[in-house]
């Protein structure tokens, strides 16, 4: 329907990637027996679309055979593999969100792959032979030259009956652009009385908004002023509020002109019917056909994810999480070709007057609406987000990866003091993404944005974080740790064994069964036992609690074996993870940036200092020189060290009690 170029990528780029039709894990399929229905290897599904708006038309494609009318209802799908339960395939068209379902039905018996003569379930379906016969017979000139005189002289009633059979049909003229068009009206008015001319095809189309703006001088002038002023502001060292306001007003004016353009979008095209051929296809087949590539790509994508699950040795309970983790924010469904081709095909050959939904559906779940959204409260119950890309999971996955590396490094290097983590960086995470070949699975825009190595590696690092977040939400922290550790040391079993089999904390090694017997010996431990009673939690190793309250100014002692600096390092990552998960689950409408702002309002020195005061921790803090009042930073560090001690004491070598620690932290913080 549109023979323009489908792809402008380089030859090298076209050899890989889902955007070019290459799906990882796909194997070649054996050929079917053309003289059998292959019931032992094929599965039959009926494809249906909901809601049916714009797909049920007044003049559907009808084939008359043996005194019966066979009406087009949709497509069937024959698959070599049983289609697993995958997330519903959804696509936005005409500002309406459609769901494409496939319903398994009994495989027809009276057919072979070559003939496809279908009779099943008491419902007669035409054989492919009859369908092809109909298409061949329909492929005749729209108006035959030898019938021109007769058509011109038809009565008005007969002419209407003649044109009613053609209205809504797709006609074609090979070599023209576009080569196919929908006939909305056939006009036989003769402009020249001396010669007979072919009737004129009348097509009612819609001009793309961009072309409307291109023909509007006023809009072009306003656009040039806006671009020039924006460039000036970008080069100013410090733009004033007045300048920013002027730029905003110019942008709003452009938006108003887009919404109320003086150039009409509705256009009427007239073209001679000479050279056009009928197809027998009405616009309902076009409407359905343009969604079939969407479903096929969706099913192929999820089948390829089986190979990724095999790589990471983890099977997702909720496959939608894996789909979200691999969906880049730039990704848009393109109907198997580029958007212009799909739009042109629908305009030229689809329904004449489609019903449109709310245009805000395109950005209501993707547009980052600033403070108005940040100020919204979270949900009382966990609910599913309508944001369809991986930024939210990336936000959570960043906290998961930082937590996992922190807990392993904390135990593997017991003598190192607190320091910055250089491991959790995009340049390192992108290496882990390469180990899993995530670039073969990621859905992203078919454009030049991710063609450069730097942008692609950054996107793959974010994708790996999103994958870790998805595993954490789908299962627990143990599953995420297993996948992360296996990926980190893939092919290096000795290092992997060392990484996962770390020793417990030195205080736990000294007293594996607990050290509460020392409470009677040390007054400081007796004082901390009072603190335990006030917060409602009892430590197995109370010396961990003592270490959490020991400042580095005291120096080394055999009771705590050090200060609380390392526990601060661990407690910070524990708090980050708990806060991130809570925000992810109960703030489903918020994007990554909004969640980061909310987390920074929870996890900061001021908030932590308030919690520290609420728990009266300063009464138990130990310094070499007694301090009358602690700074905000000192109180925040005290809380972080305490949380690190809670985690180490309750979780120990495994993460099985992480849920208990998380519940406790939520209770004291929220």
C-alpha positions in Angstrom: 0.0 0.0 0.0 3.0 2.2 0.4 6.2 1.2 -1.4 8.5 3.7 0.3 11.7 2.5 2.2 11.0 0.6 5.4 14.4 1.1 7.0 17.3 3.6 6.6 19.7 1.7 8.9 23.1 0.6 7.7 23.5 -2.9 6.2 25.5 -4.0 9.3 22.7 -2.7 11.7 20.1 -4.5 9.7 21.6 -7.9 10.6 20.6 -7.8 14.2 18.0 -6.5 16.7 14.3 -7.0 17.2 13.6 -3.8 15.3 14.9 -5.7 12.2 13.0 -8.9 12.8 15.8 -10.8 14.5 14.6 -12.5 17.7 17.1 -14.2 19.9 16.5 -17.9 20.6 14.5 -18.6 17.5 15.2 -21.8 15.7 14.4 -22.9 12.2 11.1 -24.7 11.9 10.6 -28.0 10.1 8.5 -27.9 7.0 4.8 -29.0 7.2 3.4 -31.8 5.1 1.5 -29.9 2.4 -0.9 -32.8 2.0 -1.9 -33.0 5.7 -3.5 -30.7 8.2 -0.4 -31.4 10.4 -2.6 -31.9 13.5 0.3 -33.3 15.4 2.4 -30.1 15.1 0.1 -27.1 14.5 -2.1 -25.2 16.9 -5.0 -23.1 15.8 -6.1 -19.7 17.3 -8.7 -17.2 16.4 -7.6 -13.6 16.6 -10.1 -11.1 18.1 -9.8 -7.4 18.9 -11.4 -5.5 21.8 -13.1 -3.1 21.7 -14.6 -3.6 18.2 -14.8 0.1 17.5 -13.6 0.9 14.0 -13.3 -2.8 13.1 -17.0 -3.6 12.6 -18.0 -1.7 9.5 -21.3 -1.2 7.6 -20.0 -2.7 4.4 -17.8 -5.7 5.3 -16.0 -7.9 2.8 -18.5 -10.5 1.6 -17.9 -13.5 -0.7 -20.9 -15.1 -2.2 -20.5 -18.8 -2.8 -23.1 -21.5 -3.4 -26.0 -19.2 -2.5 -24.4 -18.3 0.8 -22.7 -15.1 2.0 -19.4 -15.5 3.7 -18.6 -12.4 5.8 -15.0 -11.5 7.0 -14.8 -11.8 10.8 -11.1 -11.8 11.4 -7.9 -13.8 11.0 -6.9 -17.3 12.2 -3.4 -18.0 13.4 -1.6 -21.3 13.0 1.4 -21.8 15.2 4.1 -24.5 15.4 4.2 -24.0 19.2 1.4 -23.7 21.8 1.1 -20.0 22.7 1.9 -19.5 26.3 0.0 -17.2 28.6 1.8 -13.9 27.9 0.8 -10.4 28.8 -2.1 -9.0 26.7 -1.0 -7.4 23.4 -2.1 -3.8 23.6 -1.8 -1.0 21.0 -3.1 2.5 20.7 -4.9 3.4 17.4 -7.3 6.2 16.8 -6.6 7.4 20.4 -8.2 4.1 21.6 -6.3 1.4 23.4 -7.0 -1.9 21.8 -6.4 -5.4 23.2 -5.5 -8.2 20.8 -6.5 -11.6 22.0 -5.9 -15.0 20.6 -8.4 -17.8 21.5 -7.4 -21.4 21.0 -9.9 -23.4 18.9 -10.0 -26.9 17.6 -7.8 -27.5 14.7 -9.9 -27.9 11.5 -9.8 -31.5 10.2 -11.0 -31.3 6.6 -8.1 -29.4 5.2 -4.5 -29.7 4.3 -1.9 -27.0 4.4 -1.9 -26.7 0.7 -5.6 -26.4 0.2 -7.0 -25.1 3.5 -10.6 -26.4 2.9 -12.1 -25.6 6.3 -15.3 -27.1 7.7 -15.5 -27.2 11.5 -17.6 -26.6 14.5 -20.7 -26.5 12.4 -19.5 -23.2 10.9 -18.6 -23.2 7.2 -15.5 -21.4 6.2 -14.5 -20.9 2.6 -11.6 -22.9 1.3 -8.5 -20.9 0.2 -9.3 -22.0 -3.3 -12.6 -20.1 -3.2 -11.0 -17.0 -1.6 -8.3 -16.8 -4.3 -10.9 -17.4 -7.0 -12.9 -14.5 -5.6 -9.8 -12.2 -5.6 -8.9 -13.2 -9.2 -12.5 -12.6 -10.4 -12.6 -9.3 -8.6 -9.4 -8.1 -10.2 -11.0 -6.3 -13.1 -10.9 -2.7 -14.2 -12.9 -0.4 -12.0 -14.6 1.0 -15.0 -14.3 -0.9 -18.3 -13.7 1.3 -21.3 -16.3 -0.4 -23.4 -18.9 0.2 -20.7 -18.4 4.0 -20.5 -21.3 4.9 -22.8 -23.6 2.6 -20.9 -22.6 3.9 -17.5 -23.0 7.6 -18.5 -26.5 6.9 -19.7 -27.7 4.9 -16.7 -30.6 6.3 -14.7 -29.9 7.8 -11.4 -31.3 4.8 -9.5 -29.3 2.3 -11.5 -26.1 4.4 -11.1 -26.6 4.5 -7.3 -27.0 0.7 -7.3 -23.8 0.4 -9.4 -21.7 2.7 -7.1 -23.0 1.1 -3.9 -21.2 -2.1 -4.8 -17.9 -0.1 -5.1 -18.1 2.4 -2.2 -15.7 1.4 0.6 -13.7 -0.9 -1.7 -10.0 -0.7 -2.0 -8.9 -0.2 -5.6 -5.3 -0.3 -6.9 -3.2 1.2 -9.7 0.3 -0.5 -9.7 3.0 2.1 -10.1 1.1 5.1 -8.7 1.8 6.5 -5.2 -0.1 5.6 -3.3 -0.8 2.5 -5.4 -4.1 1.7 -3.5 -6.9 3.9 -2.3 -10.4 3.6 -0.9 -13.3 4.6 -3.1 -15.7 6.9 -1.1 -17.7 8.1 -4.1 -17.8 7.7 -7.9 -18.7 10.8 -9.8 -19.8 10.5 -13.5 -20.2 14.2 -14.3 -18.8 15.0 -17.7 -16.8 18.3 -18.0 -16.3 18.0 -21.7 -19.4 17.4 -23.8 -17.5 16.5 -26.9 -15.7 13.5 -25.4 -16.6 10.9 -22.8 -14.3 10.8 -19.8 -13.9 8.1 -17.1 -15.8 8.6 -13.8 -13.9 10.3 -11.1 -12.9 8.6 -7.8 -13.7 10.8 -4.8 -11.6 10.0 -1.7 -12.1 11.8 1.6 -8.8 11.9 3.4 -7.1 13.5 6.4 -4.1 15.7 6.1 -1.4 15.0 8.7 -1.0 17.7 11.3 2.6 18.4 10.3 1.6 19.2 6.7 -1.1 21.6 8.0 1.5 23.5 10.0 3.9 23.5 7.1 1.4 25.4 5.0 0.6 28.0 7.7 3.0 31.0 7.4 1.8 32.4 10.8 2.8 29.1 12.5 6.1 29.0 10.8 6.9 32.5 11.9 6.0 31.8 15.5 8.1 28.6 15.4 11.2 30.5 14.2 10.8 33.0 16.9 10.4 30.3 19.5 13.5 28.4 18.3 15.6 31.5 18.2 14.6 32.7 21.7 15.2 29.2 23.1 18.7 29.2 21.6 19.4 32.6 23.2 18.3 31.3 26.6 20.4 28.2 26.3 23.5 30.3 25.9 22.7 32.7 28.7 24.7 32.1 31.9 21.7 32.6 34.1 18.3 33.2 32.5 15.9 35.4 34.5 12.4 34.3 35.5 11.0 36.8 33.1 12.9 35.3 30.2 11.8 31.8 31.1 8.2 33.0 31.3 8.5 34.5 27.8 9.7 31.2 26.4 6.8 29.4 28.1 4.3 31.8 26.6 5.8 31.3 23.1 5.6 27.5 23.5 2.0 27.8 24.7 1.1 29.9 21.6 2.6 27.2 19.3 0.5 24.6 21.1 -2.7 26.6 20.7 -2.0 27.0 16.9 -1.4 23.3 16.6 -4.8 22.6 18.2 -6.6 25.2 16.2 -4.8 25.4 12.8 -6.3 27.6 10.1 -5.5 25.0 7.5 -8.2 22.3 7.3 -7.1 18.7 7.9 -10.0 17.2 6.0 -9.2 17.0 2.4 -11.1 15.7 -0.7 -9.1 14.1 -3.4 -10.5 13.4 -6.9 -8.7 11.2 -9.4 -9.7 9.6 -12.7 -10.8 6.0 -12.4 -8.9 5.1 -15.6 -6.3 2.5 -14.9 -7.6 1.5 -11.5 -8.5 -2.2 -10.7 -10.9 -3.5 -8.2 -9.6 -5.8 -5.4 -12.8 -7.0 -3.8 -11.3 -6.1 -0.5 -13.2 -3.7 1.8 -11.7 -1.5 4.5 -12.4 -4.0 7.3 -9.7 -6.4 6.1 -7.2 -3.5 6.1 -8.2 -2.5 9.7 -7.5 -6.0 10.9 -4.5 -6.7 8.8 -2.5 -3.8 10.2 -2.8 -5.2 13.7 -1.7 -8.7 12.8 2.0 -7.7 12.6 1.7 -6.2 16.1 0.4 -9.5 17.5 3.0 -11.6 15.7 5.8 -9.4 16.9 4.4 -9.6 20.5 4.3 -13.4 20.4 7.8 -13.7 18.9 9.2 -11.3 21.4 7.8 -13.3 24.4 9.0 -16.6 22.9 12.5 -15.1 22.6 12.4 -14.2 26.3 12.4 -17.9 27.0 16.0 -18.0 26.0 16.8 -15.0 28.3 15.1 -16.8 31.2 17.2 -19.8 30.5 20.4 -17.6 30.5 19.6 -16.2 33.9 18.2 -19.5 35.3 15.0 -17.8 36.5 11.4 -18.2 35.4 9.2 -15.1 35.8 5.9 -15.6 37.5 4.6 -12.3 36.0 6.0 -12.1 32.5 4.8 -8.5 32.2 7.6 -7.4 34.6 10.2 -8.8 32.2 8.5 -7.1 29.3 8.6 -3.8 31.1 12.2 -4.3 32.1 13.2 -4.6 28.5 11.1 -1.8 27.1 13.1 1.4 26.5 11.2 4.7 27.0 11.7 5.5 23.3 9.8 2.5 22.1 6.6 2.9 20.2 4.6 0.2 18.4 5.0 0.7 14.7 2.7 -1.8 13.1 5.5 -3.8 11.6 6.7 -0.9 9.5 7.4 2.8 10.1 4.7 5.0 11.5 4.2 7.0 8.3 3.5 3.9 6.3 0.9 2.6 8.8 -0.8 6.0 9.0 -0.9 6.4 5.2 -2.3 2.9 4.8 -5.0 3.6 7.3 -5.9 6.9 5.8 -5.9 5.7 2.2 -7.5 2.3 2.7 -8.9 2.1 6.2 -12.4 3.2 7.4 -13.5 6.6 6.1 -14.7 8.1 9.4 -13.1 6.3 12.3 -14.2 7.1 15.8 -11.5 8.7 17.9 -10.9 8.5 21.6 -9.3 10.9 24.0 -6.0 12.1 22.4 -4.5 12.5 25.9 -4.2 8.7 26.1 -0.8 9.1 24.2 0.8 11.0 27.0 -1.3 10.6 30.2 0.9 7.7 31.3 4.2 8.8 29.8 4.3 12.6 30.2 6.2 13.7 33.3 3.9 16.3 34.7 6.2 17.9 37.3 5.1 19.1 40.7 1.4 18.4 40.3 2.2 14.7 40.1 4.9 14.7 42.8 2.4 16.2 45.2 -0.1 13.4 44.7 -0.5 10.9 47.5 0.3 7.3 47.1 -2.2 4.5 47.0 -3.5 2.8 50.2 -3.0 -0.6 48.5 -0.4 -1.8 46.0 -1.6 -1.3 42.5 -0.3 -1.8 39.0 1.3 1.1 37.1 0.1 2.1 33.7 3.6 3.4 32.7 4.7 1.0 30.0 8.5 1.4 30.0 11.4 0.5 32.3 12.3 3.7 34.0 10.4 2.8 37.2 12.0 -0.6 37.4 15.4 1.0 36.7 14.8 3.3 39.8 14.1 0.2 41.9 16.8 -1.9 40.3 19.5 0.7 41.1 18.7 0.3 44.8 18.7 -3.5 44.4 22.1 -3.6 42.8 23.6 -1.2 45.2 22.2 -3.2 48.1 23.5 -6.5 46.8 27.0 -5.2 46.2 27.1 -3.5 49.6 26.1 -6.6 51.5 28.7 -8.8 49.8 31.5 -6.3 50.0 30.6 -5.6 53.6 31.2 -9.3 54.5 34.0 -10.1 52.1 36.2 -7.2 53.3 35.6 -6.9 57.1 38.6 -4.7 57.7 37.9 -2.0 55.1 36.4 1.2 56.3 33.4 3.0 54.7 34.0 4.2 51.2 32.4 5.1 47.9 31.1 2.3 45.7 32.7 2.5 42.3 31.3 -0.8 41.1 27.7 0.4 40.6 28.3 2.5 37.6 26.9 2.4 34.1 30.3 1.5 32.5 30.4 -1.7 34.7 26.7 -2.5 34.6 26.8 -2.4 30.8 29.4 -5.1 30.9 27.0 -7.3 32.8 24.3 -6.5 30.3 26.6 -7.6 27.5 27.1 -10.9 29.3 23.4 -11.5 29.0 23.2 -10.1 25.5 20.4 -7.8 26.6 20.8 -5.7 23.4 19.2 -8.7 21.6 16.0 -8.4 23.7 15.5 -4.7 24.3 12.6 -2.9 22.6 13.6 0.6 21.6 12.8 3.1 18.9 13.9 2.4 15.4 15.9 5.5 15.1 19.4 7.0 15.4 19.2 7.8 19.1 20.7 4.5 20.2 23.1 4.0 17.3 26.0 5.5 19.1 28.0 3.3 21.4 27.8 5.6 24.4 24.0 5.9 24.3 23.5 2.2 23.7 25.8 1.2 26.6 24.0 3.6 28.9 20.6 2.2 27.9 21.8 -1.4 28.4 23.1 -0.5 31.9 19.7 0.9 32.7 18.1 -2.2 31.3 20.2 -4.5 33.5 19.1 -2.4 36.6 15.5 -2.7 35.5 15.9 -6.5 35.1 17.2 -6.8 38.7 14.3 -4.7 39.9 11.8 -6.9 38.0 13.2 -10.1 39.6 13.1 -8.5 43.0 9.4 -7.5 42.6 8.5 -10.8 41.0 10.2 -12.9 43.7 12.5 -11.7 46.4 15.9 -10.4 47.1 17.4 -13.9 47.2 16.4 -14.5 43.6 17.8 -11.1 42.5 21.1 -11.9 44.3 21.4 -15.3 42.6 21.0 -13.8 39.1 23.2 -10.9 39.9 26.0 -13.1 41.3 25.8 -15.6 38.5 26.0 -12.8 35.9 28.8 -11.0 37.6 31.1 -14.1 37.7 29.8 -15.9 34.6 32.4 -18.5 33.6 34.5 -17.9 36.8 33.2 -20.5 39.2 36.0 -20.0 41.8 35.3 -16.3 42.2 31.5 -17.0 42.2 32.0 -19.4 45.1 34.0 -16.9 47.1 31.4 -14.1 46.4 28.4 -16.1 47.6 30.0 -18.0 50.5 31.1 -15.1 52.6 31.6 -15.4 56.4 29.3 -13.8 59.0 30.1 -10.7 60.9 33.2 -11.0 63.2 30.9 -10.5 66.3 28.7 -13.3 65.0 31.7 -15.6 64.4 32.8 -15.1 68.0 29.4 -16.0 69.4 27.4 -18.0 66.8 24.5 -18.7 69.2 24.3 -15.1 70.4 26.1 -12.9 73.0 23.3 -11.8 75.3 25.1 -13.6 78.2 27.4 -10.6 78.4 24.7 -8.2 79.4 25.2 -8.9 83.1 28.9 -8.2 82.7 28.8 -4.8 80.9 26.7 -1.9 82.1 26.6 -0.4 78.6 24.9 -3.6 77.4 22.4 -3.4 80.2 21.6 0.2 79.1 21.1 -1.0 75.5 18.7 -3.7 76.8 16.5 -0.9 78.0 16.6 0.6 74.5 15.6 -2.8 73.0 12.6 -2.9 75.3 11.5 0.6 74.2 11.6 -0.2 70.5 10.2 -3.7 70.8 13.0 -5.6 69.2 15.6 -8.0 70.8 19.0 -8.5 69.2 20.5 -12.0 69.1 23.9 -10.3 69.1 23.5 -7.3 71.3 27.1 -6.3 70.7 26.1 -5.4 67.1 23.8 -2.9 68.7 26.6 -1.6 70.9 28.8 -1.2 67.8 26.1 0.7 66.0 26.2 3.3 68.8 30.0 3.5 69.0 31.6 6.5 67.4 35.0 6.1 65.7 36.5 8.6 68.2 36.5 5.8 70.9 38.9 3.6 68.9 39.2 -0.2 68.9 37.9 -2.2 71.8 37.1 -5.9 72.3 33.5 -5.4 73.1 32.4 -4.0 69.7 35.6 -4.7 67.6 35.3 -1.3 66.0 33.1 1.7 65.3 29.9 2.2 63.5 31.2 3.5 60.2 30.9 0.3 58.3 27.4 -0.2 59.7 26.5 3.3 58.4 27.6 2.3 55.0 25.4 -0.8 55.0 22.4 0.8 56.7 22.3 3.5 54.1 21.8 0.9 51.3 19.2 -1.0 53.4 17.2 2.2 53.9 17.5 3.1 50.2 16.2 -0.3 49.1 13.3 -0.3 51.6 12.2 3.2 50.6 12.6 2.5 46.9 10.4 -0.6 47.1 7.8 1.1 49.1 7.6 4.0 46.7 7.5 1.7 43.6 4.6 -0.3 45.0 2.4 2.4 46.4 3.1 5.3 44.0 2.2 3.7 40.6 1.5 7.0 38.8 5.0 8.5 39.4 7.9 8.3 37.0 11.5 7.7 37.9 12.3 11.4 38.5 9.3 11.8 40.8 10.2 8.7 42.7 13.7 9.9 43.2 12.4 13.2 44.6 10.1 11.4 47.0 12.9 9.1 48.1 15.3 12.0 48.7 12.6 13.6 50.9 12.5 10.3 52.9 16.2 9.3 52.9 18.0 12.5 54.0 19.8 13.7 57.0 16.9 15.8 58.3 14.3 13.0 58.2 16.7 10.5 59.6 17.6 12.9 62.4 13.9 13.3 63.3 13.5 9.5 63.5 16.7 9.2 65.6 15.2 11.7 68.1 11.9 9.9 68.1 13.6 6.7 69.1 15.8 8.6 71.7 19.0 7.1 70.2 21.2 9.9 71.2 20.9 8.8 74.9 22.8 5.6 74.0 25.4 7.0 71.6 29.0 6.5 72.8 31.7 9.1 72.2 35.2 9.6 73.6 34.2 13.1 74.6 30.6 13.5 75.8 28.6 15.8 73.4 25.7 17.9 74.7 24.1 18.1 71.3 24.6 16.0 68.2 24.6 17.6 64.7 21.9 16.6 62.2 24.5 14.6 60.2 25.6 12.7 63.3 22.1 11.7 64.3 21.4 10.6 60.7 24.5 8.5 60.7 23.4 7.0 64.0 20.1 5.8 62.6 21.8 4.3 59.5 24.3 2.4 61.7 21.4 1.1 63.8 19.5 -0.1 60.6 22.7 -1.8 59.4 22.9 -3.6 62.8 19.3 -4.6 62.6 19.8 -6.1 59.2 23.0 -8.0 60.1 21.5 -9.4 63.3 18.2 -10.5 61.7 19.3 -11.7 58.3 22.8 -13.1 59.0 24.1 -15.1 56.0 20.9 -15.4 54.1 18.1 -13.0 53.1 15.2 -15.2 54.3 14.3 -12.7 57.1 14.6 -9.6 54.9 10.8 -9.3 54.9 10.8 -9.0 58.7 13.5 -6.4 58.6 11.6 -4.4 56.0 8.4 -4.5 57.9 10.2 -3.2 61.0 11.9 -0.4 59.1 8.6 0.7 57.5 7.0 0.8 60.9 9.6 3.1 62.4 10.0 5.3 59.3 6.5 5.7 58.0 
